[in-house]
Amino acid sequence: MGVTLLRSIFGLCAVSSSSRVTDFHSSNLRRRTSTLKQQLTAIKSVTSTDPPPSRGIRRRRKNTDENVLENPYSKMEMARPDLRKSLSDFLEEARDFVGDGGGPPRWFSPLECRAQAQGSPLLLFLPGIDGTGLGLIRHHKKLGEIFDIWCLHIPVSDRTPFKDLVKLIERTVKSENYRLPNRPIYLVGESTGACLALDVAARNPDIDLSLILVNPATHVNNFMSKPLLGMLNVLPDGIPTLLEDVFGFKQGDPLTGILDALSNEFSVQRMGGVGGGILRDLFAVSANLPTVCRMFSKDTLLWKLEMLKSAIASVNSHIYSVRAETLILPSGRDQWLHNEEDIVRYSRTLPNCIVRKLVDNGQFPLLEDSLDLATIIKLTCFYRRGKSHDYISDYIKPTPFELQQQLDEHRFLMDAISPVMLSTLEDGRIVRSLEGLPSEGPVVYVGYHMILGFELAPMVGLLLIERNIHMRGLTHPMVFMYIQDSLVNPKTFDKYKLMGGVPVSNMNFYKLLREKAHVLLYPGGVREALHRKGEEYKLFWPEQSEFVRVASKFGAKIVPFGVVGEDDIFNIVLDSNDQRNIPILKDLMEKATKDAGNLREGDESELGNQDCYIPGLVPKIPGRFYYYFGKPIDLAGKEKELKDKEKAQEIYLQAKISGQNKRLNNKFSEVDTFFQNILDEHLKPGRESSDIIDVMIDMKKKQEKDGDPLKFTTEHLKGMISDIFVAGIGGVAGITLWGMTELIRNPRDEAKKIVTGDEEVFLAYFQVLHH
């Protein structure tokens, strides 16, 4: 029998035979009616001040067999994007909102947003030109875990003026602020909705508001709007009716079913990539064309364009009254409702403003696959539950997919260095794993920086994947600064903020320990990360202890660690001393240093000589990174003892010396591997030539065969190879060293063999010297 492609309100359905079409339509109708009723139960009137029903608190899953928390990052390679819905889902759900019978604007809370944590801030979404309130449909589930989300729905037939919409939103804001005065309120507005958010904020400077403006409408491009207005004025009324009656293009007919099937299956599964996404959206719009036409009917579009003009005029007159913190997300490929000059003007006018340009997004970025609003909020540290952002309590851990994206950005580095993790067990044994690290906090990991801190990403990522240990690094405050006309793109520091970086300060260190966190501390800070020529593996730690006594107050464990390999794969060819001799680079370095600030200002040691600059690096042949975690130093019960500064200094020096020993151990490990490779080469069968190493191997085999009590081991062989190696290079090195020393001390003795008499010795004469 023939088969027919049918779809339901949820997307592509299974392939059904033609004999079951009637039954399917009946069940589909019942399902759709039930779904619509469920949606309508969450819609509230704007006059009501009661919050949507409680959603409960999402609990972390536990492994019932082992009674331990499951590591969400252990299967990170199988992680999928956090946002599941697409433009097709938006249009399908908009169909119910377009045909809802009109009425006044009203708030609704999506059923997907029912898992927010306790104390979550309120988020009011203000729609753009579509007015459905479904603009966040791709983000509902993820945002719903951290926000209490209400969306404003403006029916297609509604003609409420812009000023009345502002008053409507203002009543809700005031009511919720009165009910929960310590809870911040987020206003997320898209295009026209951004104008509503700015006007509400300007009228209520004393209410704790945070604004997120997506593609804010700052002006109307007349080059594009005038032809559109002219076309709308000549079009007949009732375009959706004409589409259905003249062309027979109705919602639910076989043609739209086929187009919808293509949008959900063909473009995603078979096309994929950028091209597949474009085709999917094209098929989705085609399959839901009647819905689109009803949503943007002639009368509605004319009304929206007039309201847009009044909205822009109102915002431009009130913009100087806004005191709320603001995050602006302008699209790079949208030139219809805003331009670059307006965004710059907004960023300079609004007191606490961050601009994060969406370079590759277009007119409707919230419906595009490349935008994840929850992730952007994390990357900009724009989430808070109280009066100000708390880097400890307001931090949201990355999802497995977000972690996978961060590690993919460093995939080339990870593959090139093949990091090796070594840790120390309680009995002192060193194992090639992270088994020796404490599972429970508080723990302080103390180490030294490699050049530009390249060791961070592999270490933090692998600890999360293998042990579910989330290191919270104490980071230079410049990472969290948003400076106008900065030399460095703020997106450069995204990974540090997403992975839990905290501005370094005594208070933040205290808070992290109080929360039993795993704290990552680099006493050498920026001075180590931006070291200069000849300073590879050099420590720039303060002379006195700065963290031991605070750690002892919470009974923390101190884990000293070291990294070897990074400074061996780069040559520094242009350091800060070199750049000071180049006028342009000198000015840039001084500006960057001034913007970042010197945390060690006034320190007379080398630690206070901090310059912020980008070193010139030349890569060498990649080598492995070796991470070595020493035996944990347990400070539990030592608080009184460590009040003595001398005792605290002993622990500090122990951690410092452990870091230096790790470098030596790793270097010896590399030399040992080199000698082992020599032995392996000589042990290969079929070797023709013979040398002294082959003789020693034969001696070892003969002793083993004869049972000689004098055991000649592989370690003895490596020691003798080392002696041969040193003997081969030591003599030449010694002769060269002493010869050069003699020439430096008596440069004219050699010259006298060529120059006679009292004539002056010129530099050119040295070209004919024998040495």
C-alpha positions in Angstrom: 0.0 0.0 0.0 1.1 3.6 -0.5 2.5 5.6 2.3 1.8 9.1 3.3 4.0 11.6 5.2 2.0 13.2 7.9 3.1 15.5 10.7 1.8 16.4 14.1 2.2 19.6 16.1 5.4 18.2 17.5 7.2 17.7 14.2 7.6 14.8 11.9 5.5 11.8 12.7 6.1 8.2 11.7 5.3 7.0 8.2 1.8 5.7 8.1 -0.1 3.6 5.5 -3.0 5.2 3.7 -5.5 3.0 5.4 -4.6 4.6 8.8 -4.8 8.2 7.7 -8.2 8.8 9.2 -7.3 7.3 12.6 -4.1 9.3 12.6 -5.9 12.6 12.0 -8.3 11.9 14.8 -5.6 11.1 17.3 -3.5 14.1 16.1 -6.5 16.4 16.6 -7.0 15.2 20.2 -3.3 15.5 21.0 -3.2 19.0 19.6 -6.3 20.1 21.5 -4.8 18.6 24.7 -1.5 20.4 24.1 -3.2 23.7 23.5 -5.1 23.4 26.7 -1.9 22.7 28.6 -0.4 25.8 27.1 -3.3 27.9 28.0 -3.3 26.9 31.6 0.1 28.7 31.9 -1.2 32.0 30.4 -1.9 34.7 33.0 -3.6 38.0 32.8 -1.5 41.1 33.0 -3.7 42.4 35.8 -2.8 39.4 38.0 0.2 39.9 40.3 0.4 36.3 41.5 3.5 34.4 40.2 3.1 31.3 38.1 2.9 28.1 40.2 6.0 26.8 41.8 8.1 24.6 39.5 10.2 22.8 42.2 13.9 22.4 42.4 15.9 20.2 40.1 17.9 17.7 42.0 21.2 16.2 40.9 21.0 12.6 39.9 22.7 10.1 42.1 24.2 6.7 41.3 22.0 4.5 43.4 24.4 1.6 43.2 27.4 3.4 44.6 25.6 6.2 46.4 27.8 8.9 44.8 27.0 11.7 42.5 27.2 10.8 38.8 29.9 12.6 36.9 28.1 14.5 34.1 31.3 15.1 32.2 32.5 11.5 32.0 30.8 10.9 28.6 31.5 14.3 27.3 32.3 13.1 23.8 28.6 12.1 23.5 27.3 15.5 24.5 24.8 17.1 22.2 23.8 20.8 21.9 21.7 22.0 24.8 19.1 23.8 22.6 16.9 21.4 20.8 14.1 23.4 19.2 14.2 25.1 15.8 12.4 27.6 13.6 9.9 24.9 12.7 9.0 24.5 16.4 8.6 28.2 16.7 6.2 28.4 13.8 4.2 25.4 14.9 3.6 26.8 18.4 3.0 30.3 17.0 0.1 28.8 15.0 -1.9 28.3 18.2 -1.0 31.9 19.4 -2.0 33.5 16.1 -5.4 31.8 16.2 -6.1 32.5 19.9 -9.0 34.8 19.2 -7.3 38.1 20.1 -7.8 39.8 23.4 -5.4 42.1 25.4 -1.7 41.5 25.9 -0.9 39.0 28.6 1.9 37.1 30.3 2.5 33.4 30.0 5.1 31.1 31.6 6.2 28.3 29.2 5.7 24.8 30.6 9.4 23.9 29.7 10.6 26.5 32.3 9.5 24.5 35.3 12.9 23.4 36.7 14.4 26.7 37.9 16.4 26.6 41.2 15.2 28.2 44.3 15.8 32.0 44.5 16.0 32.4 40.7 15.6 35.9 39.4 12.6 36.9 37.3 13.0 37.2 33.6 10.4 39.1 31.5 10.7 38.5 27.8 9.4 41.3 25.6 8.8 40.2 22.1 9.9 41.8 18.8 7.9 42.5 15.8 6.2 39.0 15.8 4.5 39.7 19.2 3.9 36.0 20.0 6.3 36.0 23.0 7.8 32.7 21.7 11.1 34.3 20.7 13.0 32.4 23.4 11.5 29.0 22.4 15.0 27.6 21.7 16.2 28.8 25.1 13.2 28.0 27.3 14.5 24.8 28.8 18.1 26.0 29.5 17.1 29.5 30.8 14.3 27.9 32.7 16.8 26.2 35.0 18.2 29.5 36.3 15.3 32.0 35.7 11.6 32.3 36.5 10.5 33.2 33.0 7.4 35.2 32.0 6.8 36.0 28.3 4.6 38.8 27.0 2.1 37.8 24.3 0.7 40.5 22.1 -2.1 39.1 19.9 -2.0 39.8 16.2 -5.2 41.9 16.3 -4.1 44.0 19.3 -3.5 47.7 18.7 -2.2 48.8 22.1 0.0 51.9 21.7 3.7 51.7 22.6 3.2 54.0 25.7 0.4 51.8 27.0 2.6 48.7 26.6 5.3 50.4 28.6 2.8 51.1 31.4 1.6 47.5 31.3 5.1 46.1 31.7 5.9 48.8 34.4 2.9 47.6 36.5 4.2 44.1 36.4 7.7 45.2 37.3 6.5 47.3 40.2 4.2 44.5 41.5 7.0 41.9 41.4 9.5 44.2 43.0 7.1 45.0 45.8 6.4 41.3 46.3 10.1 40.3 46.3 12.2 43.4 46.7 15.6 41.6 46.9 15.1 39.7 43.7 16.5 41.3 40.5 14.3 41.5 37.4 15.7 40.8 34.0 14.1 42.5 31.0 15.0 40.6 27.8 13.9 42.5 24.7 14.3 41.8 21.0 14.1 44.7 18.5 10.9 46.5 19.5 10.9 44.7 22.9 14.4 46.2 23.5 12.8 49.7 23.2 10.1 48.6 25.7 12.8 47.4 28.2 14.8 50.7 27.9 11.7 52.9 28.4 10.6 50.8 31.5 14.2 51.1 32.9 14.2 54.9 32.3 10.9 55.3 34.1 12.0 53.1 37.1 15.7 54.0 37.9 15.2 52.9 41.6 14.1 49.3 40.8 16.8 46.6 40.5 16.7 45.8 36.7 19.1 44.1 34.3 18.5 44.6 30.6 19.4 42.2 27.8 18.8 43.9 24.5 18.9 41.6 21.4 19.2 43.5 18.1 17.8 46.7 19.7 15.8 48.9 17.3 17.7 52.2 17.3 16.6 53.5 13.9 14.7 52.5 10.8 16.6 52.0 7.6 14.6 54.1 5.1 16.3 52.5 2.2 14.6 49.2 3.2 11.4 50.5 5.0 10.0 52.8 2.3 9.8 50.2 -0.4 8.2 47.9 2.1 5.6 50.5 3.1 4.8 51.2 -0.5 4.3 47.5 -1.3 2.1 47.0 1.8 -0.1 50.0 0.8 -0.9 48.5 -2.7 -1.4 44.9 -1.5 -5.0 43.8 -1.1 -6.3 42.8 2.3 -6.7 39.2 3.4 -3.4 37.8 2.0 -3.7 34.5 4.0 -7.2 33.9 2.6 -5.9 34.4 -1.0 -3.0 31.9 -0.4 -5.4 29.3 0.8 -8.3 29.9 -1.7 -6.4 30.7 -4.9 -3.3 28.4 -4.5 -4.9 25.7 -2.3 -2.0 26.1 0.2 -3.6 25.2 3.5 -2.1 24.2 6.9 -2.1 20.4 7.2 -2.4 19.5 3.5 0.0 16.9 1.9 2.2 19.6 0.4 2.9 21.3 3.8 3.4 17.8 5.3 6.1 17.0 2.8 7.8 20.4 3.3 7.7 19.9 7.0 9.2 16.4 6.7 12.0 17.9 4.6 12.6 20.6 7.2 12.9 18.1 10.1 14.7 15.2 8.4 16.3 15.9 5.1 18.0 19.1 6.0 19.2 18.1 9.4 20.2 14.4 9.0 21.4 14.4 5.4 22.5 17.9 4.6 23.8 19.1 8.0 26.2 22.0 8.4 25.5 25.6 7.4 23.8 24.7 4.1 21.6 22.2 5.8 20.5 24.7 8.4 19.5 27.2 5.7 17.5 24.6 3.8 15.8 23.5 7.0 14.6 27.0 7.8 13.5 27.5 4.2 11.4 24.4 4.3 10.1 25.3 7.7 8.8 28.7 6.6 7.3 27.2 3.4 5.5 24.5 5.4 4.1 27.2 7.8 3.5 30.0 5.3 -0.2 30.5 6.3 0.9 31.0 9.9 3.6 33.5 8.8 1.1 35.4 6.7 -1.4 35.6 9.6 1.3 36.7 12.0 2.5 39.5 9.6 -0.8 40.5 8.0 -0.9 43.8 6.1 -2.7 45.7 8.9 -0.5 44.2 11.6 2.7 45.1 9.7 1.6 48.7 9.1 0.7 49.0 12.8 4.0 47.5 13.9 6.1 49.8 11.7 4.3 52.9 13.0 4.7 51.7 16.6 8.4 51.0 15.9 9.0 54.6 14.9 7.3 55.9 18.1 9.3 53.4 20.1 12.7 54.6 18.7 11.7 58.2 19.2 10.7 57.6 22.8 13.9 55.6 23.7 16.2 58.2 22.2 14.6 60.9 24.4 14.8 58.8 27.6 18.1 56.9 27.1 20.0 59.2 29.5 17.7 58.3 32.4 18.5 54.6 32.3 20.6 53.4 35.3 20.2 49.6 34.9 23.1 47.4 33.9 22.8 46.5 30.3 24.0 43.7 27.9 23.6 44.6 24.2 23.7 41.8 21.6 23.7 43.4 18.2 23.7 41.2 15.1 26.6 41.6 12.6 24.4 41.0 9.6 21.3 43.1 10.5 21.4 46.6 9.1 17.6 47.3 9.1 16.8 48.3 12.7 20.2 49.4 14.1 23.6 50.6 13.0 27.1 50.6 14.4 27.1 54.3 15.4 23.9 53.9 17.5 25.3 50.9 19.4 28.5 52.8 20.2 26.4 55.7 21.4 24.3 53.4 23.6 27.5 51.8 25.1 28.9 55.2 26.0 25.6 56.6 27.3 24.4 53.7 29.5 26.4 53.6 32.8 27.0 49.8 33.1 26.9 48.5 29.6 28.5 45.5 27.9 28.4 45.1 24.1 28.9 41.6 22.7 28.6 41.6 18.9 27.0 38.6 17.3 29.1 38.7 14.2 27.6 35.8 12.2 23.9 36.3 13.2 21.1 38.0 11.2 17.8 39.6 11.8 16.4 37.0 14.3 19.4 35.7 16.3 17.4 34.1 19.1 16.0 31.6 16.6 19.4 30.8 15.0 21.4 27.7 15.9 24.7 29.5 16.7 23.3 31.6 19.6 22.9 30.2 23.1 21.6 33.0 25.4 22.3 31.1 28.6 25.9 30.6 27.6 26.4 34.3 26.7 25.0 35.2 30.2 27.6 32.9 31.7 30.4 34.3 29.6 29.6 37.9 30.5 29.1 37.1 34.2 25.7 38.8 33.8 23.8 36.4 36.1 23.0 37.3 39.7 20.5 36.4 42.4 21.1 39.5 44.6 22.0 43.1 44.4 25.3 42.5 42.7 27.0 39.6 40.9 28.7 37.2 43.3 31.5 35.2 41.5 31.1 32.3 43.9 27.4 31.8 44.7 26.1 33.1 41.3 28.4 30.9 39.2 26.8 28.3 37.0 28.9 25.3 36.0 29.3 24.6 32.3 27.1 21.9 30.7 28.9 18.9 29.1 28.4 20.4 25.6 29.8 23.8 26.7 32.9 22.0 28.1 33.2 20.0 24.9 33.1 23.3 22.9 35.9 24.8 25.0 38.1 21.7 24.7 37.4 21.6 20.9 38.9 25.0 20.7 42.1 23.6 22.2 41.9 20.3 20.3 45.0 20.9 18.3 47.0 21.7 21.5 45.6 18.7 23.3 46.5 16.4 20.5 50.0 17.9 20.1 51.0 17.8 23.7 49.3 14.5 24.8 49.2 15.5 28.5 50.3 13.0 31.1 48.8 13.3 34.5 50.9 12.0 37.5 49.7 12.2 41.1 51.0 11.1 44.5 49.1 8.6 46.7 49.0 8.8 50.5 51.7 6.2 50.8 54.0 8.3 48.6 53.7 6.2 45.4 53.5 8.1 42.1 50.8 6.9 39.7 50.0 7.8 36.2 46.5 9.0 36.9 44.6 11.5 39.1 43.9 9.0 41.8 46.0 10.8 44.4 43.9 14.0 44.3 41.4 14.6 47.2 37.8 14.3 46.2 36.3 16.5 48.9 37.2 20.1 49.4 38.5 22.5 50.5 41.6 21.9 48.5 44.2 24.5 47.3 46.2 23.6 44.2 49.4 25.7 44.2 51.6 25.8 41.2 53.5 28.0 38.7 52.5 29.4 35.3 53.9 28.4 32.0 54.1 31.0 29.2 50.6 32.5 28.5 49.1 29.9 30.8 48.7 27.3 28.1 48.7 24.5 30.7 45.4 25.6 32.1 42.9 24.3 29.6 44.1 20.6 29.5 44.5 20.5 33.3 41.1 22.0 34.2 39.3 20.0 31.5 40.8 16.6 32.4 40.1 17.0 36.1 36.5 17.6 35.3 36.2 14.7 32.9 38.2 12.1 34.9 37.4 13.1 38.5 34.5 15.6 38.4 36.8 18.0 40.2 36.0 21.6 39.3 38.9 23.9 39.9 38.0 27.5 40.7 41.0 29.6 39.6 41.9 32.9 41.3 42.3 35.1 38.2 43.6 38.5 37.4 40.8 41.1 37.5 41.5 42.2 34.0 39.8 39.0 32.7 36.5 40.4 34.1 36.9 44.0 32.9 35.0 45.5 30.0 37.0 48.4 28.8 35.9 50.6 25.9 38.3 50.5 23.0 40.3 47.8 24.7 43.3 46.3 22.8 42.1 42.8 23.6 38.8 41.3 22.5 36.9 40.5 25.7 35.9 37.1 24.1 39.5 36.1 24.5 38.8 35.5 28.2 35.5 33.6 27.8 37.0 30.3 28.7 38.3 31.6 32.1 34.9 32.9 33.1 32.9 29.8 31.8 35.3 27.5 33.7 34.8 29.3 37.0 37.5 31.9 37.2 37.2 34.3 40.2 38.9 37.7 40.6 41.8 37.2 42.9 41.3 38.8 46.3 41.6 37.8 49.9 37.8 37.9 50.3 37.1 35.6 47.3 39.8 33.1 48.5 38.1 33.0 51.9 34.6 32.5 50.3 35.9 29.7 48.1 37.4 27.8 51.0 34.2 28.4 53.0 32.3 26.7 50.2 34.7 23.7 50.3 35.8 24.4 46.7 38.9 23.2 44.8 40.9 26.4 44.5 43.6 26.9 41.9 46.3 29.4 42.9 49.3 30.7 41.1 51.4 32.8 43.5 53.5 34.1 40.6 50.5 35.4 38.7 50.9 37.5 35.6 54.7 37.9 36.2 55.1 34.1 35.7 52.6 33.8 32.8 54.3 36.7 30.9 57.8 35.9 31.7 60.8 36.9 29.6 63.7 35.4 27.8 65.8 33.1 29.9 63.1 32.9 32.7 61.7 29.5 31.7 60.6 27.5 34.8 61.6 30.3 37.0 59.5 30.9 40.1 58.3 34.4 41.0 56.6 33.6 44.3 56.4 36.1 47.2 59.0 35.6 49.9 56.3 35.3 52.6 53.4 33.0 52.9 50.1 34.5 51.7 47.6 31.7 51.8 48.7 29.0 54.3 47.1 30.4 57.4 43.8 31.2 55.7 43.7 27.6 54.3 44.4 26.2 57.8 41.3 28.0 59.2 39.1 25.7 57.0 41.3 22.6 57.4 42.1 22.6 53.7 44.6 20.4 51.9 47.4 22.0 49.9 48.4 20.1 46.7 51.6 21.5 45.1 51.9 20.8 41.4 54.2 21.5 38.5 54.1 21.3 34.7 56.9 20.6 32.4 56.9 20.8 28.6 55.2 24.1 27.6 58.3 26.3 27.9 60.1 23.7 25.9 57.9 24.0 22.8 58.2 27.7 22.3 61.0 30.2 21.9 60.4 33.7 23.1 61.8 36.0 20.4 60.1 39.2 21.5 59.6 39.9 25.2 58.7 43.0 27.1 62.2 44.3 27.2 62.4 44.1 23.4 59.1 45.7 23.0 60.1 48.7 25.1 62.6 49.5 22.4 59.9 49.6 19.7 57.9 52.9 20.1 54.5 51.5 18.8 54.7 48.3 20.9 55.9 50.3 23.9 52.9 52.5 23.8 50.5 49.5 23.4 52.2 47.7 26.3 52.0 50.7 28.6 48.3 51.2 27.8 47.5 47.5 28.4 49.5 47.5 31.7 47.6 50.6 32.9 44.2 49.2 31.9 44.9 45.9 33.7 46.4 47.4 36.8 49.3 46.0 38.8 48.2 43.9 41.8 51.8 43.9 43.1 52.3 47.6 42.8 54.8 48.8 45.4 56.4 45.3 45.7 60.1 46.0 45.3 60.9 42.4 44.3 60.8 41.2 40.7 57.2 40.1 41.3 56.2 43.7 41.2 57.7 44.2 37.7 54.6 43.2 35.8 54.0 44.1 32.2 51.0 43.2 30.2 52.0 42.3 26.7 51.8 39.6 24.1 55.1 37.9 23.7 56.5 37.0 20.3 56.7 33.2 20.2 58.2 30.8 17.7 57.0 27.2 18.1 59.4 24.3 18.2 58.7 20.6 17.7 55.7 19.8 20.0 56.5 17.7 23.1 54.5 16.2 25.8 53.2 18.1 28.8 53.8 16.4 32.2 51.5 17.4 35.1 52.8 16.2 38.5 50.6 16.6 41.6 52.5 16.1 44.8 51.3 14.5 48.0 48.6 16.6 49.6 49.6 18.6 52.7 46.8 18.2 55.2 46.2 21.3 57.4 43.3 19.9 59.3 43.7 20.6 63.0 46.7 22.8 62.5 45.0 26.2 62.7 46.5 27.1 66.1 49.9 25.8 65.2 50.0 27.8 62.0 49.2 31.0 63.7 53.0 31.1 64.2 54.4 32.8 61.1 57.5 30.6 61.1 55.4 27.4 61.1 53.3 28.8 58.3 56.4 29.8 56.4 57.7 26.2 56.6 54.5 24.9 55.0 54.8 27.6 52.3 58.4 26.6 51.5 57.4 22.9 51.5 54.9 23.7 48.8 57.3 25.9 46.9 60.2 23.3 47.0 57.8 20.6 46.0 57.0 22.5 42.8 60.7 22.8 42.0 61.3 19.1 42.7 58.5 18.2 40.3 60.3 20.0 37.5 63.5 18.0 38.3 61.6 14.7 38.4 59.9 15.4 35.1 63.2 16.3 33.5 64.8 13.1 34.8 61.8 11.2 33.4 62.4 12.7 29.9 66.1 11.7 30.1 65.2 8.2 31.3 62.8 7.9 28.3 65.6 8.9 26.0 67.9 6.2 27.3 65.2 3.6 27.2 64.6 4.4 23.6 68.3 3.8 22.9 68.1 0.4 24.6 64.9 -0.5 22.8 66.6 0.3 19.5 69.5 -2.0 20.3 67.2 -4.9 21.4 65.4 -5.0 18.1 65.9 -8.4 16.3 68.0 -8.4 13.1 70.3 -5.6 14.2 73.5 -5.9 12.1 76.0 -3.4 13.5 77.4 -3.7 17.0 78.7 -1.2 19.4 79.5 -0.8 23.1 75.9 -0.8 24.1 75.4 -4.2 22.4 78.4 -5.5 24.3 76.8 -4.4 27.6 73.5 -6.0 26.7 75.2 -9.3 25.9 77.0 -9.1 29.3 73.6 -8.6 31.0 72.1 -11.6 29.2 75.1 -13.8 30.0 74.9 -13.0 33.7 71.2 -13.8 33.7 71.9 -17.2 31.9 74.8 -18.2 34.2 73.0 -17.1 37.4 75.8 -14.7 38.4 75.0 -13.2 41.8 76.2 -9.8 40.7 73.1 -8.5 39.0 73.6 -6.2 36.0 70.2 -4.4 35.6 68.7 -2.1 33.0 69.2 0.8 35.4 73.0 0.0 35.4 72.9 0.1 31.6 71.2 3.5 31.6 73.8 4.8 34.0 76.7 3.7 31.8 75.0 5.1 28.7 74.7 8.4 30.6 78.4 8.3 31.4 79.3 7.6 27.8 77.0 10.5 26.7 78.5 12.9 29.2 82.1 11.8 28.3 81.4 12.4 24.6 80.2 15.9 25.1 82.0 16.9 28.3 85.5 17.1 26.8 84.5 19.2 23.8 82.4 21.5 26.0 85.2 21.9 28.5 87.8 22.7 25.9 85.5 25.2 24.2 84.6 26.9 27.5 88.2 27.3 28.6 89.4 28.4 25.2 86.7 31.1 24.9 87.5 32.2 28.5 91.1 32.6 27.6 90.3 34.6 24.5 88.0 36.9 26.4 90.6 37.5 29.1 93.4 38.1 26.6 91.9 39.2 23.2 95.2 40.8 21.9 97.5 37.8 22.4 95.9 36.0 19.5 95.8 39.2 17.5 99.5 39.8 17.8 100.2 36.7 15.7 98.7 38.6 12.7 99.3 42.2 13.5 102.9 43.3 14.1 104.3 46.6 15.4 102.2 49.2 17.1 99.5 49.5 14.5 95.9 49.6 15.7 93.9 46.4 15.7 90.7 46.6 13.7 87.6 44.4 13.8 88.3 43.2 10.3 91.5 41.5 11.4 89.6 39.1 13.5 88.1 37.5 10.4 91.4 35.9 9.5 92.1 34.6 13.0 92.3 30.8 13.5 90.0 30.7 16.6 
